[in-house]
Amino acid sequence: MDEQFEEGQIVLCVVDKIIGTTVFVKLEGNGEGTVTTSEIAPGRIRNLREYVVPNKTIVCKILSIRDGKIQLSLRRVKPNEKKELLEKVNKEKSYKAIIKTASGKEEFEKTIEKISENYSILDFFNEIKQNPKVLDKYFNKENSEKILKILDSKKEKPKEIRQLFKLSTKSSDGIKIVKSIILEACDNSKCNVSYLAAGRYSLNIIGDDFKAIKAEVNQILETIEKSAKKQHCDFIVEKN
């Protein structure tokens, strides 16, 4: 049981029982562990059951593993660690549901067991995305096609951000200056800038991660603004 767990690992647990100041939990993967009151939350805890109750699912960090006994902490789990684990768990559930849909209830457990001999569920589906032929080892042609079809339907559409701005100058070589400012700002970027009319431009970026392309748009606009000031150009970002 200990071999699948290690110190510092973030794990999903279900509260089994509470005896005195000790919380007994069951770890995902058939493990068992304990959480002492001091590791539930920072500060003084007046009522332990405000934080944990039997059958509640919690995310913990493994502090130590000694002689088969696993000591855990609830309070030492960072928000991003909790979010990352829960996203992983939800993704695994989603992938297992796809397998069950394709293989049927009767063959589901056997198929999962067979896949688990070589992959984790997440690794298996990551492999499929790179090499769909991997499916042929575990499914017949019809079921393989089902899985690929489901995965294709679940693909997220690319995100797009469009930002309008004005950039102009009264300089005699204004067109050249404006063009150089925009080209410099968009260097090494996937952005697309189109001229609209009267010094107005449209900046477009398409990508999979909304936050990433939003940050890229902001960086480009900041670069344009700095260059515009140096070149004595008028620059305005329009409200969308």
TORKOL-4160 file (C-alpha; in steps of 0.2 Angstrom, whole numbers, padded with zeros to 4 digits, m for minus):
240
<pt num="1" X="0000" Y="0000" Z="0000"/>
<pt num="2" X="0014" Y="0012" Z="0005"/>
<pt num="3" X="0023" Y="0010" Z="m0012"/>
<pt num="4" X="0009" Y="0021" Z="m0021"/>
<pt num="5" X="0011" Y="0035" Z="m0009"/>
<pt num="6" X="0026" Y="0047" Z="m0005"/>
<pt num="7" X="0029" Y="0061" Z="0007"/>
<pt num="8" X="0024" Y="0078" Z="0000"/>
<pt num="9" X="0011" Y="0070" Z="m0012"/>
<pt num="10" X="m0006" Y="0079" Z="m0013"/>
<pt num="11" X="m0020" Y="0066" Z="m0011"/>
<pt num="12" X="m0039" Y="0065" Z="m0012"/>
<pt num="13" X="m0046" Y="0058" Z="0005"/>
<pt num="14" X="m0063" Y="0054" Z="0012"/>
<pt num="15" X="m0066" Y="0057" Z="0031"/>
<pt num="16" X="m0069" Y="0040" Z="0039"/>
<pt num="17" X="m0072" Y="0044" Z="0057"/>
<pt num="18" X="m0066" Y="0057" Z="0070"/>
<pt num="19" X="m0060" Y="0050" Z="0087"/>
<pt num="20" X="m0055" Y="0064" Z="0100"/>
<pt num="21" X="m0043" Y="0076" Z="0091"/>
<pt num="22" X="m0039" Y="0064" Z="0077"/>
<pt num="23" X="m0047" Y="0062" Z="0060"/>
<pt num="24" X="m0046" Y="0045" Z="0051"/>
<pt num="25" X="m0047" Y="0046" Z="0032"/>
<pt num="26" X="m0046" Y="0034" Z="0018"/>
<pt num="27" X="m0035" Y="0039" Z="0003"/>
<pt num="28" X="m0039" Y="0036" Z="m0015"/>
<pt num="29" X="m0030" Y="0020" Z="m0019"/>
<pt num="30" X="m0035" Y="0010" Z="m0004"/>
<pt num="31" X="m0024" Y="0019" Z="0008"/>
<pt num="32" X="m0028" Y="0025" Z="0026"/>
<pt num="33" X="m0021" Y="0039" Z="0036"/>
<pt num="34" X="m0024" Y="0051" Z="0050"/>
<pt num="35" X="m0024" Y="0070" Z="0052"/>
<pt num="36" X="m0022" Y="0078" Z="0069"/>
<pt num="37" X="m0031" Y="0094" Z="0074"/>
<pt num="38" X="m0015" Y="0105" Z="0072"/>
<pt num="39" X="m0015" Y="0100" Z="0054"/>
<pt num="40" X="m0033" Y="0104" Z="0050"/>
<pt num="41" X="m0032" Y="0123" Z="0049"/>
<pt num="42" X="m0021" Y="0137" Z="0056"/>
<pt num="43" X="m0025" Y="0145" Z="0072"/>
<pt num="44" X="m0036" Y="0138" Z="0086"/>
<pt num="45" X="m0050" Y="0126" Z="0081"/>
<pt num="46" X="m0065" Y="0127" Z="0093"/>
<pt num="47" X="m0076" Y="0115" Z="0083"/>
<pt num="48" X="m0067" Y="0101" Z="0072"/>
<pt num="49" X="m0083" Y="0097" Z="0063"/>
<pt num="50" X="m0084" Y="0114" Z="0055"/>
<pt num="51" X="m0069" Y="0108" Z="0044"/>
<pt num="52" X="m0072" Y="0089" Z="0043"/>
<pt num="53" X="m0086" Y="0077" Z="0045"/>
<pt num="54" X="m0088" Y="0059" Z="0041"/>
<pt num="55" X="m0089" Y="0055" Z="0022"/>
<pt num="56" X="m0083" Y="0072" Z="0017"/>
<pt num="57" X="m0070" Y="0072" Z="0003"/>
<pt num="58" X="m0055" Y="0083" Z="0007"/>
<pt num="59" X="m0038" Y="0086" Z="m0001"/>
<pt num="60" X="m0023" Y="0083" Z="0010"/>
<pt num="61" X="m0004" Y="0083" Z="0009"/>
<pt num="62" X="0006" Y="0068" Z="0015"/>
<pt num="63" X="0018" Y="0073" Z="0029"/>
<pt num="64" X="0026" Y="0056" Z="0033"/>
<pt num="65" X="0024" Y="0037" Z="0030"/>
<pt num="66" X="0031" Y="0027" Z="0045"/>
<pt num="67" X="0028" Y="0008" Z="0047"/>
<pt num="68" X="0013" Y="0009" Z="0036"/>
<pt num="69" X="0005" Y="0024" Z="0045"/>
<pt num="70" X="0002" Y="0039" Z="0035"/>
<pt num="71" X="0001" Y="0056" Z="0043"/>
<pt num="72" X="m0007" Y="0070" Z="0033"/>
<pt num="73" X="m0011" Y="0088" Z="0033"/>
<pt num="74" X="m0026" Y="0098" Z="0027"/>
<pt num="75" X="m0020" Y="0115" Z="0031"/>
<pt num="76" X="m0003" Y="0114" Z="0021"/>
<pt num="77" X="m0012" Y="0111" Z="0005"/>
<pt num="78" X="m0010" Y="0127" Z="m0006"/>
<pt num="79" X="m0025" Y="0132" Z="m0016"/>
<pt num="80" X="m0017" Y="0129" Z="m0033"/>
<pt num="81" X="m0012" Y="0111" Z="m0027"/>
<pt num="82" X="m0030" Y="0108" Z="m0023"/>
<pt num="83" X="m0036" Y="0115" Z="m0039"/>
<pt num="84" X="m0023" Y="0105" Z="m0049"/>
<pt num="85" X="m0028" Y="0088" Z="m0040"/>
<pt num="86" X="m0047" Y="0091" Z="m0042"/>
<pt num="87" X="m0045" Y="0095" Z="m0061"/>
<pt num="88" X="m0035" Y="0079" Z="m0063"/>
<pt num="89" X="m0048" Y="0069" Z="m0054"/>
<pt num="90" X="m0062" Y="0076" Z="m0064"/>
<pt num="91" X="m0052" Y="0073" Z="m0080"/>
<pt num="92" X="m0049" Y="0055" Z="m0075"/>
<pt num="93" X="m0068" Y="0052" Z="m0071"/>
<pt num="94" X="m0072" Y="0060" Z="m0088"/>
<pt num="95" X="m0060" Y="0048" Z="m0097"/>
<pt num="96" X="m0067" Y="0033" Z="m0088"/>
<pt num="97" X="m0084" Y="0038" Z="m0093"/>
<pt num="98" X="m0078" Y="0038" Z="m0111"/>
<pt num="99" X="m0071" Y="0021" Z="m0109"/>
<pt num="100" X="m0087" Y="0014" Z="m0101"/>
<pt num="101" X="m0097" Y="0022" Z="m0116"/>
<pt num="102" X="m0086" Y="0013" Z="m0129"/>
<pt num="103" X="m0083" Y="m0004" Z="m0121"/>
<pt num="104" X="m0100" Y="m0006" Z="m0111"/>
<pt num="105" X="m0103" Y="m0009" Z="m0093"/>
<pt num="106" X="m0098" Y="m0028" Z="m0094"/>
<pt num="107" X="m0081" Y="m0025" Z="m0101"/>
<pt num="108" X="m0077" Y="m0009" Z="m0092"/>
<pt num="109" X="m0068" Y="m0015" Z="m0077"/>
<pt num="110" X="m0058" Y="m0028" Z="m0088"/>
<pt num="111" X="m0053" Y="m0014" Z="m0100"/>
<pt num="112" X="m0047" Y="m0002" Z="m0086"/>
<pt num="113" X="m0037" Y="m0016" Z="m0078"/>
<pt num="114" X="m0029" Y="m0020" Z="m0095"/>
<pt num="115" X="m0025" Y="m0002" Z="m0098"/>
<pt num="116" X="m0018" Y="0001" Z="m0081"/>
<pt num="117" X="m0005" Y="m0012" Z="m0084"/>
<pt num="118" X="0004" Y="0000" Z="m0095"/>
<pt num="119" X="m0003" Y="0017" Z="m0092"/>
<pt num="120" X="m0012" Y="0029" Z="m0080"/>
<pt num="121" X="m0029" Y="0034" Z="m0087"/>
<pt num="122" X="m0022" Y="0052" Z="m0090"/>
<pt num="123" X="m0006" Y="0045" Z="m0099"/>
<pt num="124" X="m0017" Y="0033" Z="m0109"/>
<pt num="125" X="m0028" Y="0047" Z="m0116"/>
<pt num="126" X="m0013" Y="0059" Z="m0119"/>
<pt num="127" X="m0005" Y="0044" Z="m0129"/>
<pt num="128" X="m0021" Y="0042" Z="m0139"/>
<pt num="129" X="m0020" Y="0061" Z="m0144"/>
<pt num="130" X="m0002" Y="0058" Z="m0151"/>
<pt num="131" X="m0005" Y="0041" Z="m0158"/>
<pt num="132" X="m0023" Y="0035" Z="m0160"/>
<pt num="133" X="m0017" Y="0018" Z="m0166"/>
<pt num="134" X="m0014" Y="0014" Z="m0147"/>
<pt num="135" X="m0033" Y="0011" Z="m0146"/>
<pt num="136" X="m0032" Y="m0004" Z="m0157"/>
<pt num="137" X="m0023" Y="m0014" Z="m0143"/>
<pt num="138" X="m0037" Y="m0012" Z="m0131"/>
<pt num="139" X="m0053" Y="m0010" Z="m0142"/>
<pt num="140" X="m0061" Y="m0016" Z="m0158"/>
<pt num="141" X="m0062" Y="m0005" Z="m0173"/>
<pt num="142" X="m0080" Y="0001" Z="m0169"/>
<pt num="143" X="m0076" Y="0005" Z="m0151"/>
<pt num="144" X="m0060" Y="0014" Z="m0155"/>
<pt num="145" X="m0069" Y="0025" Z="m0168"/>
<pt num="146" X="m0082" Y="0029" Z="m0154"/>
<pt num="147" X="m0068" Y="0035" Z="m0142"/>
<pt num="148" X="m0060" Y="0046" Z="m0156"/>
<pt num="149" X="m0077" Y="0053" Z="m0160"/>
<pt num="150" X="m0081" Y="0057" Z="m0142"/>
<pt num="151" X="m0064" Y="0065" Z="m0140"/>
<pt num="152" X="m0066" Y="0076" Z="m0155"/>
<pt num="153" X="m0083" Y="0082" Z="m0149"/>
<pt num="154" X="m0075" Y="0087" Z="m0133"/>
<pt num="155" X="m0061" Y="0098" Z="m0140"/>
<pt num="156" X="m0062" Y="0115" Z="m0134"/>
<pt num="157" X="m0064" Y="0129" Z="m0148"/>
<pt num="158" X="m0049" Y="0141" Z="m0149"/>
<pt num="159" X="m0051" Y="0157" Z="m0139"/>
<pt num="160" X="m0050" Y="0174" Z="m0148"/>
<pt num="161" X="m0047" Y="0191" Z="m0142"/>
<pt num="162" X="m0050" Y="0206" Z="m0153"/>
<pt num="163" X="m0045" Y="0224" Z="m0147"/>
<pt num="164" X="m0047" Y="0240" Z="m0156"/>
<pt num="165" X="m0035" Y="0254" Z="m0155"/>
<pt num="166" X="m0030" Y="0271" Z="m0163"/>
<pt num="167" X="m0012" Y="0275" Z="m0168"/>
<pt num="168" X="m0008" Y="0290" Z="m0178"/>
<pt num="169" X="0005" Y="0304" Z="m0181"/>
<pt num="170" X="0006" Y="0320" Z="m0190"/>
<pt num="171" X="0024" Y="0317" Z="m0196"/>
<pt num="172" X="0027" Y="0317" Z="m0215"/>
<pt num="173" X="0033" Y="0299" Z="m0214"/>
<pt num="174" X="0019" Y="0294" Z="m0202"/>
<pt num="175" X="0014" Y="0278" Z="m0211"/>
<pt num="176" X="0032" Y="0271" Z="m0210"/>
<pt num="177" X="0033" Y="0276" Z="m0191"/>
<pt num="178" X="0016" Y="0268" Z="m0187"/>
<pt num="179" X="0020" Y="0252" Z="m0197"/>
<pt num="180" X="0037" Y="0250" Z="m0188"/>
<pt num="181" X="0029" Y="0253" Z="m0171"/>
<pt num="182" X="0016" Y="0239" Z="m0174"/>
<pt num="183" X="0028" Y="0227" Z="m0182"/>
<pt num="184" X="0041" Y="0229" Z="m0167"/>
<pt num="185" X="0027" Y="0226" Z="m0154"/>
<pt num="186" X="0020" Y="0211" Z="m0163"/>
<pt num="187" X="0038" Y="0203" Z="m0166"/>
<pt num="188" X="0038" Y="0185" Z="m0161"/>
<pt num="189" X="0019" Y="0185" Z="m0158"/>
<pt num="190" X="0005" Y="0176" Z="m0167"/>
<pt num="191" X="m0006" Y="0192" Z="m0167"/>
<pt num="192" X="m0014" Y="0199" Z="m0182"/>
<pt num="193" X="m0016" Y="0218" Z="m0184"/>
<pt num="194" X="m0028" Y="0225" Z="m0197"/>
<pt num="195" X="m0030" Y="0243" Z="m0203"/>
<pt num="196" X="m0048" Y="0248" Z="m0202"/>
<pt num="197" X="m0049" Y="0267" Z="m0206"/>
<pt num="198" X="m0044" Y="0284" Z="m0200"/>
<pt num="199" X="m0029" Y="0278" Z="m0189"/>
<pt num="200" X="m0040" Y="0264" Z="m0182"/>
<pt num="201" X="m0033" Y="0246" Z="m0180"/>
<pt num="202" X="m0039" Y="0229" Z="m0175"/>
<pt num="203" X="m0028" Y="0218" Z="m0165"/>
<pt num="204" X="m0033" Y="0199" Z="m0165"/>
<pt num="205" X="m0025" Y="0184" Z="m0156"/>
<pt num="206" X="m0031" Y="0166" Z="m0156"/>
<pt num="207" X="m0026" Y="0153" Z="m0144"/>
<pt num="208" X="m0031" Y="0139" Z="m0132"/>
<pt num="209" X="m0028" Y="0148" Z="m0116"/>
<pt num="210" X="m0038" Y="0164" Z="m0113"/>
<pt num="211" X="m0027" Y="0171" Z="m0099"/>
<pt num="212" X="m0011" Y="0168" Z="m0110"/>
<pt num="213" X="m0018" Y="0177" Z="m0125"/>
<pt num="214" X="m0025" Y="0191" Z="m0114"/>
<pt num="215" X="m0008" Y="0194" Z="m0106"/>
<pt num="216" X="0000" Y="0194" Z="m0124"/>
<pt num="217" X="m0013" Y="0207" Z="m0130"/>
<pt num="218" X="m0009" Y="0218" Z="m0115"/>
<pt num="219" X="0010" Y="0216" Z="m0117"/>
<pt num="220" X="0008" Y="0221" Z="m0136"/>
<pt num="221" X="m0003" Y="0236" Z="m0132"/>
<pt num="222" X="0010" Y="0242" Z="m0118"/>
<pt num="223" X="0024" Y="0240" Z="m0131"/>
<pt num="224" X="0014" Y="0250" Z="m0144"/>
<pt num="225" X="0010" Y="0264" Z="m0131"/>
<pt num="226" X="0029" Y="0266" Z="m0126"/>
<pt num="227" X="0035" Y="0267" Z="m0144"/>
<pt num="228" X="0021" Y="0279" Z="m0148"/>
<pt num="229" X="0026" Y="0291" Z="m0134"/>
<pt num="230" X="0044" Y="0290" Z="m0140"/>
<pt num="231" X="0039" Y="0294" Z="m0158"/>
<pt num="232" X="0027" Y="0307" Z="m0153"/>
<pt num="233" X="0012" Y="0298" Z="m0159"/>
<pt num="234" X="m0006" Y="0298" Z="m0153"/>
<pt num="235" X="m0012" Y="0281" Z="m0146"/>
<pt num="236" X="m0028" Y="0276" Z="m0138"/>
<pt num="237" X="m0035" Y="0259" Z="m0134"/>
<pt num="238" X="m0054" Y="0258" Z="m0137"/>
<pt num="239" X="m0066" Y="0250" Z="m0126"/>
<pt num="240" X="m0073" Y="0234" Z="m0132"/>
